[in-house]
Amino acid sequence: MSPKEPPRRVPGPGRPRPAGRTPAPRAPHTIRLGSPKPRLRLVGVALTLVMLVFVVRLLQVQAVDASAYSAKATENRFAKYVLAAERGEITDRKGVALATSVDAYDITADPRMFTPQESKAPDAPEQAAALLAPILGKDAKEIAARLRTKDTRYVVLARRQTPQVWNQIKDLKKLFADKAAADKRNNGPGANVIAGVFNENSSKRVYPNGDLAAGILGYVNAEGKGAGGLESALDKKLAGKAGEITYAQSGGRRVPTAGSHEKPAVPGEDVELTIDRDIQWAAQSAIAEQVEKSGADRGYVVVQDTRTGEVLAMANAPGFDPNDLTRAKSAAMGNAALQDVYEPGSTAKVISMAAVLEEKKAAPDTHVEVPNRLHRGDRLFKDDIDHPTWYLTLNGVLAKSSNIGTILATGQLGATQPEANKVLYSYLDRFGIGRPTGLNYPGESRGILARPEAWSTSQQYTIPFGQGLSLNAMQAASVYSTVANGGVRVTPTLVRGTKGPDGRFTPAPAPEKTRVISPQTAKTLSEMLESVVDDQEGTGTKAKIPGYRVGGKTGTSNRVDPATGRYKGYTASFAGFAPADDPRITVYCAIQNPTKGSYFGGQICGPIYKTVMEFALKTLQVAPTGAAPAGLPVTYASAPPAAAAPTAQPSPQP
């Protein structure tokens, strides 16, 4: 190729150009659209996958995990509440209510409904607390803290509120629900800070007679359970069985068309006591007045039916009102007549005399020469007053309440003092000293009576006249009821029976009966106890009741101060029964540490005995027998010094 020739185009290897052809002009470039089918397939697959996810999720919700989701839905929609059982009444022997229950409400809340998500308010607990605090009488901070409780849908804001309190809260709930509905209609959040407050039917324990028999009845705690006295001891019978109700709710309101499931509550049993309300009132009024007048620490009166063992009254002073425990003093909230133990003093001499008579070591007219002082063991004993030598019968020893005469008489129970101690102990035990009364009362004390082998030198001589052993007021009353009942001890009872929800009355089991002394010994003792009240030499003349024969015994003992464990002050007491020749009622009274006026049992407890016994005899319509008293001799004419009678020798038989 010469330099002047134009360059040749060498055809590419892919396209050989035919020889001798002129190249055709190039056509313009066209854009071809792709096929839509692949795209449609892709969209279809994607939609299928999405639908598959929904189907799988639907299957999981409705089939695989259906029960779990149903449970969650039920938890959110359905509310379950306890239906409180109506607590049984406690009545006296005539059916008069002593403790009953009235309608009340427990105010509860669902903390989840106070969260910002549910209530639509950031500070719903505080707002609700500010509204509820003045109505419930609670601290707003405490309420707010409860409404913020986590991991629970149930808290109690206040228990046993009156219907008036719930009506105020119900009005608030309606007001806020209407406001929330109106706010929603205006496209607002519809905040409701009180929707999560509810009520549960409950009951409030009421004691219609105030402090009457409060020591026996006891009280209930904040949860409505028995916490003291018979309310506690009989709680299972009184409480009944709680029920349950489940219903649908929406926005804190019950859905009436959604149905409900209810397990009814079973009411508690009514309990009928042996107590007579009127006699209880008389006993309580009398002891409260004397305790205040004497400036004493406390006092008690027990009234018992001598034949049946039923306790007709058991009064304590000071007492308390179980309707308002905030004002009650803890020391007064028990039943001191069963829980206090103390040395009875001379009222226990009746047991010593019973032993002497039953063992036939002496008779009512046995002569007992009583010196002014008596040396025994390591002590010098005396009577309550200084006196010249007394020439008393055994009946006179009891009538004048001579400690020295009692020591001399009980010394005849054995050939040696240890033997005499064992005999006396056996009678103390049989009369129920140192044993439970049988009432099964919460906190009851059984008293203190050591075995005779453990009696100290002084106890050998003080126990016969009621020092060195301890008992409670019910035990003391039971001793006299045993004598009055012909020598048969009937276990005391406080409950006559129960009445179930079906209205059927079930009597309490019959009390146990135990013969302690013979009928003749009991009759003789009754006649001797009349001398204490009727004879001018007796110490219990203030207990006389016109028209009735009365048997009784005074007591004035050194008192052990429970705070120091040392002797300080006195226990004054009186025990007796009437009519003495056909006994129906026993009354026992004791006053602890009188500091004003007299501290002698005959002076301050004798009048209480008379007041309560007179009232009880009239209430039970017990007529006088009209028989004349036995009039046993109290003293005997002393012999000339050279022929003085030996100490405690029986008088010659005619």
C-alpha positions as CSV (number, residue, x, y, z in Angstrom):
1,M,0.0,0.0,0.0
2,S,1.3,3.3,-1.0
3,P,1.3,6.1,1.4
4,K,-1.3,8.0,-0.5
5,E,-3.9,5.2,-0.3
6,P,-6.5,5.4,2.4
7,P,-6.3,2.8,5.1
8,R,-8.4,-0.2,4.7
9,R,-10.8,-1.5,7.3
10,V,-10.1,-4.9,8.2
11,P,-13.3,-6.8,9.0
12,G,-13.6,-8.3,12.4
13,P,-13.4,-12.0,12.9
14,G,-17.0,-12.3,13.9
15,R,-18.5,-10.7,10.8
16,P,-16.7,-11.4,7.6
17,R,-17.8,-9.1,4.9
18,P,-18.6,-10.6,1.6
19,A,-16.4,-9.5,-1.1
20,G,-17.6,-6.9,-3.5
21,R,-20.6,-5.8,-1.3
22,T,-21.2,-2.3,-0.3
23,P,-22.3,-2.0,3.5
24,A,-25.9,-1.1,4.0
25,P,-26.8,1.9,6.1
26,R,-27.5,1.1,9.9
27,A,-31.1,1.0,11.1
28,P,-32.1,3.2,14.1
29,H,-31.8,1.4,17.7
30,T,-35.2,0.2,19.2
31,I,-35.8,-0.4,23.0
32,R,-37.6,-3.6,23.7
33,L,-39.8,-4.0,27.0
34,G,-39.1,-7.2,29.1
35,S,-41.8,-9.8,29.7
36,P,-44.1,-8.9,32.7
37,K,-44.5,-12.5,33.8
38,P,-41.4,-12.8,36.0
39,R,-42.4,-9.6,37.9
40,L,-45.9,-10.9,38.5
41,R,-44.5,-14.1,39.7
42,L,-42.3,-12.2,42.2
43,V,-45.2,-10.2,43.5
44,G,-47.3,-13.3,43.8
45,V,-44.6,-15.1,45.7
46,A,-44.2,-12.1,48.1
47,L,-47.9,-11.9,48.7
48,T,-48.1,-15.6,49.3
49,L,-45.3,-15.4,51.8
50,V,-47.1,-12.5,53.6
51,M,-50.3,-14.4,53.7
52,L,-48.5,-17.5,54.8
53,V,-47.1,-15.6,57.8
54,F,-50.6,-14.4,58.7
55,V,-51.9,-17.9,58.4
56,V,-49.2,-19.4,60.5
57,R,-49.7,-16.7,63.1
58,L,-53.4,-17.3,63.0
59,L,-52.9,-21.0,63.5
60,Q,-50.6,-20.2,66.4
61,V,-53.1,-17.9,68.0
62,Q,-56.2,-20.0,67.4
63,A,-54.8,-23.5,67.5
64,V,-51.4,-24.0,68.9
65,D,-51.4,-21.3,71.7
66,A,-55.1,-20.8,71.9
67,S,-55.4,-21.7,75.6
68,A,-52.6,-19.4,76.6
69,Y,-54.0,-16.4,74.7
70,S,-57.4,-17.2,75.9
71,A,-56.1,-17.2,79.5
72,K,-54.5,-13.8,78.9
73,A,-57.7,-12.4,77.4
74,T,-59.7,-13.8,80.3
75,E,-57.2,-12.3,82.8
76,N,-57.7,-8.9,81.3
77,R,-61.4,-9.1,80.8
78,F,-62.7,-11.2,83.7
79,A,-62.4,-10.2,87.3
80,K,-62.5,-12.7,90.2
81,Y,-63.5,-11.6,93.6
82,V,-63.9,-13.3,97.0
83,L,-67.4,-13.4,98.5
84,A,-67.0,-13.0,102.2
85,A,-69.1,-15.3,104.4
86,E,-71.4,-13.7,106.9
87,R,-69.9,-14.2,110.4
88,G,-72.2,-15.9,112.9
89,E,-73.8,-14.1,115.8
90,I,-73.0,-14.5,119.4
91,T,-76.0,-14.3,121.6
92,D,-76.8,-14.6,125.3
93,R,-79.0,-17.5,126.6
94,K,-82.2,-15.7,125.6
95,G,-81.1,-15.0,122.1
96,V,-80.1,-11.4,122.6
97,A,-77.3,-10.4,120.3
98,L,-74.0,-9.7,122.0
99,A,-71.9,-9.7,118.8
100,T,-73.3,-9.4,115.3
101,S,-72.3,-8.3,111.8
102,V,-73.6,-5.6,109.5
103,D,-73.1,-5.0,105.8
104,A,-69.8,-3.4,104.8
105,Y,-67.4,-3.2,101.9
106,D,-63.7,-3.8,101.4
107,I,-62.4,-1.1,99.0
108,T,-59.9,-2.7,96.5
109,A,-58.0,-1.6,93.4
110,D,-56.4,-3.0,90.3
111,P,-52.9,-1.4,90.0
112,R,-52.6,-2.1,86.3
113,M,-55.5,0.2,85.6
114,F,-53.5,3.1,87.2
115,T,-50.6,2.8,84.7
116,P,-50.3,5.6,82.1
117,Q,-51.2,3.2,79.3
118,E,-54.5,2.1,81.0
119,S,-55.6,5.3,82.8
120,K,-54.3,7.8,80.1
121,A,-52.9,9.9,82.8
122,P,-49.2,10.0,83.9
123,D,-49.9,10.5,87.6
124,A,-53.1,8.5,88.0
125,P,-52.1,6.9,91.4
126,E,-51.5,10.3,92.9
127,Q,-54.7,11.8,91.5
128,A,-56.8,8.9,92.7
129,A,-55.1,8.9,96.2
130,A,-55.9,12.6,96.6
131,L,-59.6,11.8,95.9
132,L,-59.8,8.7,98.0
133,A,-57.8,9.7,101.1
134,P,-60.4,12.0,102.7
135,I,-63.2,9.5,102.0
136,L,-61.3,6.5,103.5
137,G,-59.6,8.4,106.2
138,K,-56.2,7.2,105.0
139,D,-52.9,8.8,104.1
140,A,-52.7,9.8,100.4
141,K,-49.1,8.7,100.1
142,E,-49.9,5.3,101.4
143,I,-52.8,4.9,99.0
144,A,-50.7,6.0,96.1
145,A,-47.9,3.5,97.0
146,R,-50.5,0.7,96.9
147,L,-51.8,1.8,93.6
148,R,-48.3,1.6,92.2
149,T,-47.8,-2.0,93.3
150,K,-46.3,-4.1,90.5
151,D,-46.9,-7.7,89.6
152,T,-50.4,-7.8,91.0
153,R,-53.9,-6.9,90.0
154,Y,-55.3,-6.7,93.4
155,V,-54.7,-4.5,96.4
156,V,-56.8,-3.7,99.4
157,L,-57.1,0.0,100.2
158,A,-59.5,-0.2,103.2
159,R,-61.5,-2.9,104.9
160,R,-65.0,-3.0,106.3
161,Q,-66.1,0.4,105.1
162,T,-69.8,1.5,105.5
163,P,-72.2,1.6,102.6
164,Q,-72.0,5.4,102.8
165,V,-68.3,5.3,102.1
166,W,-68.8,3.1,99.0
167,N,-71.6,5.3,97.7
168,Q,-69.2,8.3,97.8
169,I,-66.6,6.4,95.8
170,K,-69.3,5.1,93.4
171,D,-70.4,8.7,92.7
172,L,-66.8,9.7,92.0
173,K,-66.4,6.7,89.6
174,K,-69.5,7.7,87.6
175,L,-68.4,11.3,87.4
176,F,-65.0,10.4,86.0
177,A,-66.4,7.8,83.7
178,D,-68.8,10.4,82.2
179,K,-65.9,12.9,81.8
180,A,-63.7,10.3,80.1
181,A,-66.5,9.4,77.7
182,A,-67.1,13.1,76.8
183,D,-63.3,13.6,76.3
184,K,-63.2,10.6,73.9
185,R,-66.0,12.1,71.8
186,N,-63.9,15.2,71.4
187,N,-60.9,13.1,70.3
188,G,-59.2,13.4,73.6
189,P,-57.4,10.6,75.5
190,G,-60.4,9.9,77.8
191,A,-58.4,9.8,81.0
192,N,-60.0,8.1,84.0
193,V,-57.9,8.0,87.2
194,I,-60.4,6.2,89.3
195,A,-61.8,3.4,87.1
196,G,-59.6,0.8,88.8
197,V,-61.3,1.2,92.2
198,F,-63.7,-1.6,93.2
199,N,-65.6,-2.9,96.2
200,E,-66.1,-6.4,97.7
201,N,-69.0,-7.3,99.8
202,S,-67.9,-7.8,103.4
203,S,-69.2,-7.3,106.9
204,K,-68.3,-5.3,110.0
205,R,-68.4,-6.8,113.5
206,V,-70.6,-4.8,115.8
207,Y,-71.1,-5.2,119.6
208,P,-74.5,-3.7,120.3
209,N,-73.9,-3.5,124.0
210,G,-70.6,-1.8,123.9
211,D,-68.2,-3.0,126.6
212,L,-70.8,-5.5,128.1
213,A,-69.2,-9.0,128.3
214,A,-66.2,-7.8,126.2
215,G,-63.8,-9.9,128.2
216,I,-65.8,-13.0,127.3
217,L,-66.5,-12.1,123.7
218,G,-63.1,-10.8,122.7
219,Y,-62.8,-9.0,119.3
220,V,-61.9,-9.5,115.7
221,N,-58.8,-8.1,113.9
222,A,-58.6,-5.9,110.8
223,E,-59.1,-9.0,108.6
224,G,-62.3,-9.9,110.4
225,K,-60.8,-12.9,112.1
226,G,-61.2,-13.7,115.8
227,A,-58.3,-12.3,117.7
228,G,-59.3,-12.5,121.3
229,G,-61.8,-14.3,123.6
230,L,-64.6,-16.5,122.2
231,E,-64.3,-14.7,118.8
232,S,-60.9,-16.4,118.6
233,A,-61.7,-19.7,120.3
234,L,-64.8,-20.3,118.1
235,D,-63.5,-18.6,115.0
236,K,-63.9,-21.7,112.7
237,K,-67.5,-22.0,113.7
238,L,-68.3,-18.3,113.4
239,A,-66.4,-17.5,110.2
240,G,-68.1,-19.8,107.8
241,K,-66.6,-20.4,104.3
242,A,-65.9,-17.7,101.8
243,G,-67.3,-18.0,98.2
244,E,-66.1,-16.6,94.9
245,I,-67.6,-14.8,91.9
246,T,-66.1,-14.2,88.4
247,Y,-67.6,-11.8,85.9
248,A,-66.6,-9.8,82.8
249,Q,-65.6,-6.2,83.1
250,S,-64.8,-3.3,80.8
251,G,-63.3,0.0,81.8
252,G,-63.7,-1.0,85.5
253,R,-67.4,-1.7,85.0
254,R,-69.2,-5.0,85.1
255,V,-70.6,-6.2,81.8
256,P,-74.1,-7.5,82.7
257,T,-74.7,-9.4,79.4
258,A,-71.4,-11.4,79.6
259,G,-72.6,-13.7,82.4
260,S,-70.8,-14.7,85.6
261,H,-69.8,-17.7,87.6
262,E,-70.6,-17.7,91.4
263,K,-69.7,-20.1,94.2
264,P,-71.9,-18.9,97.1
265,A,-70.4,-18.3,100.5
266,V,-71.5,-20.4,103.5
267,P,-72.5,-18.3,106.5
268,G,-70.9,-19.1,109.9
269,E,-72.8,-20.7,112.8
270,D,-74.5,-18.6,115.5
271,V,-73.3,-19.3,119.0
272,E,-75.6,-19.2,122.0
273,L,-73.8,-18.5,125.3
274,T,-74.8,-19.4,128.8
275,I,-74.5,-15.7,129.8
276,D,-77.6,-13.8,130.8
277,R,-77.2,-10.3,129.5
278,D,-79.1,-8.7,132.4
279,I,-77.1,-10.5,135.1
280,Q,-73.9,-9.7,133.2
281,W,-74.9,-6.0,133.2
282,A,-75.6,-6.1,137.0
283,A,-72.3,-7.8,137.7
284,Q,-70.3,-5.5,135.4
285,S,-71.9,-2.3,136.8
286,A,-71.3,-3.3,140.4
287,I,-67.7,-4.3,140.0
288,A,-66.8,-1.3,137.9
289,E,-68.2,1.1,140.5
290,Q,-66.4,-0.6,143.4
291,V,-63.0,-0.8,141.5
292,E,-63.2,2.9,140.9
293,K,-64.3,3.8,144.4
294,S,-61.6,1.7,146.0
295,G,-58.9,2.9,143.6
296,A,-58.1,-0.7,142.8
297,D,-56.1,-2.1,139.9
298,R,-58.9,-4.4,138.7
299,G,-61.8,-6.6,139.8
300,Y,-63.9,-9.5,138.6
301,V,-67.3,-11.1,139.3
302,V,-68.4,-14.6,138.3
303,V,-72.0,-15.8,138.5
304,Q,-72.6,-19.5,138.0
305,D,-75.6,-21.8,138.0
306,T,-74.8,-24.2,140.8
307,R,-76.7,-27.2,139.3
308,T,-75.7,-27.0,135.6
309,G,-72.3,-25.3,135.9
310,E,-73.4,-22.7,133.3
311,V,-71.7,-19.3,133.7
312,L,-74.4,-16.7,133.9
313,A,-72.0,-13.7,134.1
314,M,-68.2,-13.1,134.0
315,A,-67.5,-9.4,134.5
316,N,-64.1,-7.6,134.5
317,A,-63.2,-4.0,135.5
318,P,-61.7,-2.1,133.9
319,G,-63.0,-3.3,130.5
320,F,-62.9,-2.2,126.9
321,D,-65.2,-1.5,124.0
322,P,-64.5,-4.0,121.1
323,N,-66.2,-1.5,118.8
324,D,-63.3,0.8,119.1
325,L,-60.0,-0.9,119.9
326,T,-58.0,2.2,119.3
327,R,-59.0,3.5,122.7
328,A,-58.6,0.1,124.6
329,K,-55.7,-0.4,127.0
330,S,-53.8,-3.6,126.3
331,A,-54.0,-4.7,130.0
332,A,-57.8,-4.6,129.9
333,M,-58.3,-6.5,126.6
334,G,-58.1,-10.0,128.1
335,N,-60.5,-11.8,130.4
336,A,-58.9,-11.3,133.8
337,A,-61.4,-13.5,135.6
338,L,-59.7,-16.5,133.8
339,Q,-56.2,-15.1,133.1
340,D,-55.2,-13.5,136.4
341,V,-53.9,-15.8,139.1
342,Y,-53.6,-14.7,142.7
343,E,-53.6,-16.1,146.2
344,P,-57.2,-16.4,147.3
345,G,-56.8,-16.1,151.0
346,S,-59.6,-17.1,153.3
347,T,-62.1,-18.1,150.7
348,A,-60.0,-21.2,150.2
349,K,-60.6,-22.2,153.8
350,V,-63.8,-23.9,152.7
351,I,-61.5,-26.6,151.0
352,S,-59.6,-27.1,154.2
353,M,-62.9,-27.5,156.2
354,A,-64.2,-29.9,153.5
355,A,-61.1,-32.1,154.0
356,V,-61.4,-32.0,157.8
357,L,-65.1,-32.9,157.7
358,E,-64.9,-35.5,154.9
359,E,-62.0,-37.2,156.7
360,K,-64.0,-37.2,159.9
361,K,-61.3,-35.4,161.9
362,A,-63.7,-32.9,163.4
363,A,-67.4,-31.8,163.4
364,P,-68.9,-28.3,163.2
365,D,-69.1,-28.1,167.0
366,T,-65.6,-29.4,167.6
367,H,-63.8,-27.1,170.1
368,V,-60.8,-25.3,168.8
369,E,-58.8,-23.1,171.3
370,V,-57.2,-20.3,169.3
371,P,-54.3,-18.4,170.9
372,N,-53.3,-15.0,169.8
373,R,-50.0,-16.3,168.2
374,L,-49.0,-19.8,167.0
375,H,-45.5,-20.9,166.3
376,R,-45.1,-23.4,163.5
377,G,-41.9,-24.2,161.5
378,D,-39.9,-21.0,161.1
379,R,-42.8,-18.6,161.5
380,L,-45.1,-17.1,164.1
381,F,-48.7,-17.0,162.8
382,K,-51.5,-14.6,163.8
383,D,-55.0,-13.7,162.8
384,D,-56.1,-10.5,161.1
385,I,-56.5,-8.9,164.5
386,D,-54.9,-9.3,167.9
387,H,-57.2,-11.0,170.3
388,P,-57.2,-12.9,173.6
389,T,-57.5,-16.6,173.3
390,W,-60.6,-17.5,171.4
391,Y,-62.7,-20.5,172.3
392,L,-64.3,-21.4,168.9
393,T,-66.1,-24.3,167.5
394,L,-64.9,-25.5,164.1
395,N,-67.9,-23.6,162.7
396,G,-66.6,-20.5,164.6
397,V,-63.1,-20.9,163.1
398,L,-64.7,-20.6,159.6
399,A,-67.2,-17.8,160.7
400,K,-64.5,-15.6,162.2
401,S,-62.0,-16.7,159.5
402,S,-59.2,-17.6,161.9
403,N,-55.9,-18.5,160.3
404,I,-54.6,-20.1,163.5
405,G,-57.8,-22.1,164.0
406,T,-57.5,-23.4,160.4
407,I,-53.9,-24.5,160.8
408,L,-54.8,-26.4,164.0
409,A,-57.8,-28.1,162.3
410,T,-55.9,-29.2,159.2
411,G,-53.1,-30.4,161.3
412,Q,-55.4,-33.3,162.3
413,L,-55.5,-34.6,158.7
414,G,-52.4,-36.8,159.2
415,A,-50.3,-38.3,161.9
416,T,-47.5,-36.2,160.7
417,Q,-47.4,-32.8,158.9
418,P,-46.2,-34.4,155.6
419,E,-49.1,-36.8,155.8
420,A,-51.6,-34.0,156.5
421,N,-50.1,-32.1,153.5
422,K,-50.8,-35.0,151.1
423,V,-54.4,-35.3,152.3
424,L,-55.0,-31.6,151.9
425,Y,-53.4,-31.5,148.5
426,S,-55.7,-34.3,147.3
427,Y,-58.7,-32.2,148.2
428,L,-57.3,-29.1,146.5
429,D,-56.7,-31.1,143.4
430,R,-60.2,-32.6,143.4
431,F,-61.8,-29.1,143.7
432,G,-59.9,-28.1,140.5
433,I,-57.1,-26.0,141.9
434,G,-54.1,-26.1,139.6
435,R,-56.2,-27.6,136.8
436,P,-57.8,-26.1,133.7
437,T,-61.4,-25.0,134.3
438,G,-62.7,-26.9,131.3
439,L,-63.8,-23.7,129.5
440,N,-60.9,-24.0,126.9
441,Y,-60.7,-20.2,126.9
442,P,-57.7,-18.6,125.1
443,G,-55.0,-17.6,127.6
444,E,-56.7,-19.2,130.6
445,S,-54.4,-19.9,133.5
446,R,-54.7,-23.1,135.4
447,G,-53.4,-21.6,138.7
448,I,-50.4,-22.7,140.8
449,L,-50.4,-25.6,143.1
450,A,-47.1,-27.3,143.9
451,R,-46.9,-31.0,144.8
452,P,-47.0,-31.5,148.6
453,E,-43.5,-32.8,148.6
454,A,-42.4,-29.4,147.3
455,W,-44.2,-27.3,149.9
456,S,-41.8,-25.1,151.9
457,T,-41.9,-25.1,155.7
458,S,-44.2,-22.0,155.7
459,Q,-46.4,-23.3,152.8
460,Q,-47.4,-26.3,154.9
461,Y,-49.2,-23.9,157.2
462,T,-50.2,-21.0,154.9
463,I,-51.8,-23.1,152.1
464,P,-54.7,-24.2,154.5
465,F,-55.8,-20.6,154.8
466,G,-55.2,-19.7,151.1
467,Q,-51.7,-18.3,150.9
468,G,-48.9,-20.1,148.9
469,L,-51.2,-21.3,146.1
470,S,-52.8,-19.4,143.3
471,L,-56.1,-19.7,141.3
472,N,-58.3,-17.7,139.0
473,A,-61.8,-16.3,139.7
474,M,-63.6,-19.0,137.8
475,Q,-61.8,-21.7,139.8
476,A,-62.7,-20.0,143.0
477,A,-66.4,-19.8,142.0
478,S,-66.4,-23.4,141.0
479,V,-65.3,-24.5,144.4
480,Y,-68.4,-22.9,146.0
481,S,-70.6,-24.3,143.3
482,T,-69.3,-27.7,144.1
483,V,-70.3,-27.4,147.7
484,A,-73.6,-25.9,146.7
485,N,-74.3,-28.8,144.3
486,G,-74.1,-31.4,147.0
487,G,-70.4,-32.1,146.6
488,V,-70.5,-32.7,142.8
489,R,-68.3,-30.6,140.7
490,V,-69.8,-29.7,137.3
491,T,-67.3,-28.5,134.7
492,P,-68.1,-24.8,134.0
493,T,-69.5,-24.0,130.6
494,L,-69.9,-20.8,128.5
495,V,-71.5,-22.2,125.4
496,R,-75.1,-23.6,125.3
497,G,-75.0,-24.6,121.7
498,T,-74.7,-23.5,118.0
499,K,-77.2,-22.8,115.2
500,G,-76.2,-23.7,111.7
501,P,-77.2,-21.9,108.4
502,D,-80.1,-24.3,108.2
503,G,-81.5,-23.0,111.5
504,R,-81.0,-26.2,113.4
505,F,-79.8,-25.8,117.0
506,T,-77.1,-28.2,118.2
507,P,-76.7,-28.3,122.0
508,A,-73.2,-28.3,123.5
509,P,-72.0,-31.6,125.0
510,A,-73.1,-32.2,128.5
511,P,-70.4,-31.1,131.1
512,E,-68.4,-33.6,133.0
513,K,-69.5,-34.2,136.6
514,T,-67.2,-35.4,139.4
515,R,-68.1,-36.2,143.0
516,V,-65.6,-34.3,145.3
517,I,-67.1,-34.7,148.7
518,S,-70.1,-36.5,150.2
519,P,-73.6,-35.0,150.2
520,Q,-73.5,-34.9,154.0
521,T,-70.2,-33.0,154.1
522,A,-71.5,-30.5,151.5
523,K,-74.7,-30.0,153.5
524,T,-72.7,-29.4,156.7
525,L,-70.4,-27.0,155.0
526,S,-73.4,-25.0,153.6
527,E,-74.7,-24.6,157.1
528,M,-71.3,-23.5,158.4
529,L,-71.0,-21.0,155.6
530,E,-74.4,-19.5,156.7
531,S,-72.7,-18.6,160.0
532,V,-70.2,-16.4,158.2
533,V,-73.1,-14.2,157.0
534,D,-75.9,-14.6,159.6
535,D,-74.0,-14.8,162.9
536,Q,-73.0,-11.5,164.5
537,E,-69.5,-13.0,165.0
538,G,-69.3,-13.7,161.2
539,T,-67.1,-11.6,158.8
540,G,-69.6,-11.5,156.0
541,T,-72.6,-9.8,157.5
542,K,-72.7,-7.2,154.7
543,A,-73.7,-10.0,152.3
544,K,-77.1,-10.6,154.0
545,I,-80.1,-10.7,151.7
546,P,-83.5,-10.2,153.5
547,G,-85.7,-13.2,153.0
548,Y,-83.0,-15.6,151.8
549,R,-80.6,-17.9,153.5
550,V,-77.1,-17.1,152.3
551,G,-73.9,-19.0,152.7
552,G,-70.6,-17.4,151.9
553,K,-67.0,-16.7,152.9
554,T,-64.9,-13.6,153.0
555,G,-61.2,-13.4,151.9
556,T,-58.4,-10.9,152.4
557,S,-55.0,-12.1,151.2
558,N,-51.6,-10.6,150.7
559,R,-51.1,-9.9,147.0
560,V,-48.1,-10.6,144.9
561,D,-47.4,-7.6,142.8
562,P,-47.0,-8.9,139.2
563,A,-44.5,-6.1,138.4
564,T,-42.1,-6.9,141.2
565,G,-42.9,-10.4,142.2
566,R,-43.1,-9.3,145.9
567,Y,-46.0,-9.0,148.2
568,K,-47.6,-5.6,147.9
569,G,-51.2,-4.7,148.7
570,Y,-54.2,-7.0,149.2
571,T,-56.7,-9.1,147.3
572,A,-60.2,-8.7,148.8
573,S,-62.8,-11.3,147.9
574,F,-66.2,-12.8,148.8
575,A,-67.7,-16.1,147.6
576,G,-71.1,-17.6,148.3
577,F,-74.3,-19.1,147.1
578,A,-78.1,-18.8,147.7
579,P,-80.5,-20.0,148.8
580,A,-78.2,-21.8,151.2
581,D,-80.5,-24.6,151.9
582,D,-81.5,-25.2,148.2
583,P,-78.7,-23.5,146.2
584,R,-79.3,-22.2,142.7
585,I,-76.7,-19.5,142.2
586,T,-73.0,-18.9,143.1
587,V,-71.5,-15.5,143.1
588,Y,-67.8,-14.8,143.5
589,C,-66.1,-11.3,143.6
590,A,-62.5,-10.3,143.9
591,I,-60.8,-6.9,143.9
592,Q,-57.1,-6.5,143.4
593,N,-55.1,-3.9,145.3
594,P,-57.7,-1.6,146.7
595,T,-56.0,1.6,147.8
596,K,-58.9,3.7,149.1
597,G,-61.0,2.9,152.1
598,S,-61.2,-0.7,153.5
599,Y,-59.3,-3.6,151.9
600,F,-61.2,-6.3,153.7
601,G,-63.2,-8.7,151.5
602,G,-66.3,-8.6,153.7
603,Q,-66.4,-4.8,153.6
604,I,-65.9,-4.1,149.9
605,C,-66.9,-7.4,148.1
606,G,-69.7,-8.4,150.5
607,P,-71.9,-5.6,149.2
608,I,-71.1,-6.5,145.6
609,Y,-72.1,-10.1,146.3
610,K,-75.4,-8.9,147.8
611,T,-76.2,-6.6,144.9
612,V,-75.5,-9.1,142.2
613,M,-77.1,-12.1,144.0
614,E,-80.3,-10.2,144.7
615,F,-80.5,-9.2,141.0
616,A,-79.8,-12.8,139.8
617,L,-82.4,-14.3,142.2
618,K,-85.0,-12.0,140.9
619,T,-84.1,-12.4,137.3
620,L,-84.2,-16.2,137.5
621,Q,-87.3,-16.0,139.8
622,V,-85.8,-18.0,142.6
623,A,-88.1,-17.8,145.6
624,P,-86.9,-18.0,149.2
625,T,-87.3,-21.4,150.8
626,G,-88.8,-20.0,154.0
627,A,-86.8,-22.5,156.2
628,A,-85.0,-21.3,159.3
629,P,-81.1,-21.4,159.3
630,A,-79.3,-24.1,161.2
631,G,-77.8,-21.6,163.7
632,L,-74.6,-23.6,164.4
633,P,-72.6,-22.5,167.5
634,V,-69.6,-20.2,166.9
635,T,-68.0,-20.3,170.3
636,Y,-68.1,-22.4,173.4
637,A,-67.7,-21.6,177.1
638,S,-64.1,-22.1,178.2
639,A,-63.3,-24.5,181.0
640,P,-61.4,-23.5,184.1
641,P,-57.6,-23.4,183.5
642,A,-56.9,-26.6,185.3
643,A,-59.4,-28.5,183.1
644,A,-58.8,-26.7,179.9
645,A,-59.8,-28.7,176.8
646,P,-57.0,-30.0,174.6
647,T,-56.6,-28.0,171.3
648,A,-58.9,-29.2,168.5
649,Q,-60.4,-32.1,170.4
650,P,-63.9,-33.2,169.5
651,S,-66.7,-32.2,171.8
652,P,-68.2,-35.0,173.9
653,Q,-71.1,-36.7,172.3
654,P,-74.4,-36.6,174.1
